[in-house]
Each structure stands twice: as structure tokens, then as C-alpha cells.
Amino acid sequence: MGISDAMALPGYDLDAQIGYLLRRVTQRHLALFGQAIPELTTMQFAVLARLAELGPLSQNHLGREASMDAATIKGVVDRLIRQGLVITTPDPDDRRRLTVSLTETGATLVTSLVPAALAVTEATLAPLTAEERATLSALLARLA
């Protein structure tokens, strides 16, 4: 049987908890991203951006660079392959390892989406001053 009346949680305010606040900000950012860039998820965009920045990478290395575990990066890469945005080839030094590369279509798409991605960041940070943005970015980088 459930409790029907509200209870106080001494010393705990959900609205003041960093995880809760980060989740709310992330939800807002994801909604803005989805409106601006409906053709990709944020994780798919991150993979394409890392490949554009660093060039072909092993799937494992790409996962580390994009902050994704092995199962997640495999799923993201598989979806990007189906969309024709990346290809995989066996690594010449280790045939068990796959190297992931942008296709021409993937390179063109990620390049074309950079202005929209920058606009999403701008919209996400819009409530903050320039100084607050710099402070927030520095603090989040320290926590990451």
C-alpha cells in the first residue's frame, strides 16, 4: 500500500542535486538538438565529428574518443553504416580489429551540420552570460 501524503526528506532537495540538474539540462539540449538536426542522434553526430576531427579510427578507439562503451559504439557504427555515412574495413595490422572511416556522404553531412550544432550549443547556453558559459564549460570539463 502506498503513502498518500507528501513526506519531507530532511536534508534532501531533489531540485538542488547535480545529477537531477544535469539530466534536466541534457533533456533540454537533446530536445534542441532533435529540432535542429533531426537526421542524427547526438551520439551519431559525436561519432561523425570525431572521425572528421581525427580521421579513421579503430571502433574501440572511436568509442573511447566519443565517450561510448563497446556495445554502444558498435550499435552507433552499425546504424551509421546502414545510413551510408561510415564504412568499416579490417585493420591491416590486426584483421580482428575494424577501422571506421567517414564516407564522402558522411563527411559532407557532418560538415554541413556544424552550423546547426553550433546553434544548438548557443541555444543551450543562451540563458548564461559569456563569463558564466566559460565558467560552466571549465567546471564541466573538470568533472568529466
C-alpha positions in Angstrom: 0.0 0.0 0.0 1.4 3.4 -1.0 1.8 6.5 1.1 -0.8 9.1 0.1 0.6 12.2 1.9 3.7 14.1 0.9 6.8 13.3 3.0 9.7 15.6 3.9 13.1 14.3 3.1 15.3 16.1 5.7 18.4 17.5 4.1 17.5 16.4 0.6 16.2 18.7 -2.1 15.9 17.0 -5.4 16.0 20.3 -7.3 19.4 21.0 -5.8 21.0 17.7 -6.8 23.7 17.9 -9.5 22.6 14.7 -11.2 19.0 15.9 -11.5 20.1 19.3 -12.7 22.4 17.8 -15.3 19.7 15.4 -16.5 17.3 18.4 -16.9 19.9 20.4 -18.9 20.6 17.3 -21.0 16.9 16.8 -21.8 16.7 20.4 -22.9 19.8 20.1 -25.0 18.6 16.9 -26.6 15.3 18.5 -27.5 17.1 21.5 -29.1 19.4 19.1 -31.0 16.5 17.0 -32.2 14.7 20.0 -33.6 17.8 21.4 -35.3 19.4 18.1 -36.5 16.6 15.5 -36.9 18.6 13.2 -39.1 21.1 12.2 -36.4 21.2 11.5 -32.7 23.7 13.3 -30.6 25.8 10.2 -30.3 25.8 9.6 -34.1 26.8 13.3 -34.6 29.6 12.9 -32.0 31.0 9.8 -33.9 30.9 11.7 -37.2 32.5 14.7 -35.6 35.3 12.7 -34.0 36.0 10.9 -37.3 36.1 14.2 -39.1 38.5 15.6 -36.5 40.8 12.6 -36.1 40.4 10.5 -39.3 39.8 6.8 -39.4 40.0 5.0 -36.0 39.5 1.5 -34.7 36.0 1.0 -33.5 37.3 0.6 -29.9 39.4 3.8 -30.1 36.5 5.7 -31.6 34.3 4.6 -28.7 36.8 5.9 -26.2 37.1 9.2 -28.2 33.3 9.6 -28.3 32.8 8.5 -24.7 30.9 5.4 -25.5 31.2 1.8 -24.3 31.9 -1.1 -26.7 28.3 -2.1 -27.1 27.1 1.4 -27.6 29.7 2.3 -30.2 29.0 -0.9 -32.1 25.3 0.0 -32.3 26.0 3.6 -33.4 28.5 2.5 -36.0 26.1 -0.2 -37.3 23.4 2.4 -37.8 25.8 4.9 -39.4 26.9 2.1 -41.8 23.2 1.5 -42.8 22.8 5.2 -43.4 25.9 5.1 -45.7 27.8 7.6 -43.5 30.7 5.4 -42.4 32.4 2.3 -43.6 34.4 -0.3 -41.7 37.5 -2.1 -43.0 39.7 -4.7 -41.4 42.8 -3.2 -39.8 45.8 -4.2 -41.9 47.8 -4.9 -38.7 45.1 -6.8 -36.9 42.3 -8.4 -39.1 40.1 -8.8 -36.0 40.0 -5.1 -35.5 37.8 -2.8 -37.6 38.7 0.6 -38.7 35.9 3.1 -39.0 36.0 5.8 -41.7 33.7 8.5 -42.9 32.2 8.0 -46.3 32.1 11.0 -48.7 28.4 11.3 -47.8 29.2 11.2 -44.1 31.9 13.9 -44.4 29.6 16.1 -46.4 26.8 15.7 -43.9 28.8 16.4 -40.8 30.4 19.4 -42.4 27.0 20.8 -43.4 25.6 20.3 -39.9 28.3 22.1 -38.0 26.5 25.5 -38.1 23.3 23.8 -36.7 25.3 22.1 -34.0 26.9 25.4 -33.0 23.5 27.0 -32.9 22.3 24.2 -30.6 25.2 24.9 -28.2 24.3 28.6 -28.4 20.6 27.9 -27.6 21.5 25.6 -24.8 23.8 28.2 -23.2 21.6 31.2 -24.1 20.5 32.0 -20.5 24.1 32.5 -19.4 26.5 35.4 -19.8 29.8 34.8 -21.7 31.6 34.6 -18.4 29.1 32.1 -17.0 29.4 30.0 -20.2 33.2 29.9 -19.8 33.0 29.0 -16.1 30.4 26.3 -16.7 32.4 24.7 -19.6 35.6 24.7 -17.4 33.8 23.2 -14.5 32.1 20.5 -16.5 35.4 19.7 -18.2 36.9 19.2 -14.7 34.1 16.8 -13.8 34.3 14.9 -17.0 
